[in-house]
Amino acid sequence: MLANDLKLVVNKTNTHITSLDKGVPFLGVVVHRKYIAVHPKRIKRFKNRVRKLTPRNSGRSVEELNQFLRGWSGYFQLRTVKSC
């Protein structure tokens, strides 16, 4: 068994085997067989944060928004993956 060979402790309640046909959520993205997409919950949180950073009656600078957008896009850069 791989866990014994590598001397790893496996948490059986959080570990499971699944199919990529339905999509598997992992670290804010959903991994499908042929592509990776941002999880809908993360998109909702992104939109709410942008709304907070851009109130209509505030004279805030655009620097905070730019910093957030650059960080978010850097973390969620999507790549096409080869199918198995």
C-alpha positions in Angstrom: 0.0 0.0 0.0 1.3 3.5 -0.9 0.6 4.9 2.6 2.8 2.2 4.2 5.6 2.6 1.6 5.8 6.3 2.1 5.1 6.1 5.9 2.2 8.5 5.7 -0.8 8.9 7.9 -4.0 8.9 5.9 -7.1 10.6 7.2 -9.8 8.1 6.0 -12.7 10.5 6.8 -11.3 13.1 4.4 -9.9 10.8 1.8 -12.1 9.2 -0.9 -11.9 7.9 -4.4 -14.2 9.6 -6.9 -14.8 10.1 -10.6 -13.9 13.3 -12.5 -17.0 13.1 -14.5 -19.0 15.1 -12.0 -16.2 17.4 -11.0 -14.2 17.4 -7.8 -13.9 20.6 -5.6 -10.3 21.2 -4.5 -8.8 24.4 -3.2 -11.4 26.7 -4.6 -11.5 25.1 -8.1 -13.6 22.3 -9.5 -11.5 19.6 -11.4 -13.3 18.0 -14.2 -12.0 15.4 -16.6 -11.1 17.8 -19.4 -11.0 21.2 -17.7 -10.6 23.1 -14.4 -13.1 25.8 -13.4 -13.4 28.2 -10.5 -15.9 27.0 -7.9 -19.2 28.9 -8.0 -18.9 29.7 -4.3 -15.5 31.4 -4.9 -17.0 33.5 -7.8 -19.8 34.6 -5.5 -17.2 35.7 -2.8 -15.2 37.5 -5.5 -18.2 39.5 -6.6 -19.2 40.4 -3.1 -15.6 41.6 -2.3 -15.5 43.7 -5.5 -18.8 45.3 -4.5 -17.3 46.2 -1.1 -14.2 47.7 -2.6 -16.2 49.8 -5.1 -19.1 51.6 -3.2 -20.9 54.1 -5.4 -20.6 57.0 -3.0 -17.0 56.6 -2.0 -13.9 58.3 -3.5 -11.6 55.3 -2.9 -8.6 54.9 -5.0 -8.4 52.1 -7.5 -5.2 50.7 -6.0 -7.0 48.5 -3.5 -9.2 47.0 -6.2 -6.2 46.5 -8.5 -4.3 44.7 -5.7 -7.2 42.4 -5.0 -7.9 41.7 -8.7 -4.2 40.9 -9.4 -4.0 38.6 -6.4 -7.2 36.8 -7.3 -6.4 36.3 -10.9 -2.9 35.1 -10.0 -4.3 32.5 -7.7 -7.0 31.3 -10.0 -5.1 31.3 -13.3 -6.8 28.5 -15.2 -5.0 26.0 -17.4 -6.3 23.5 -19.8 -5.4 20.0 -18.8 -5.0 16.9 -21.0 -7.7 14.3 -20.6 -6.8 11.0 -19.0 
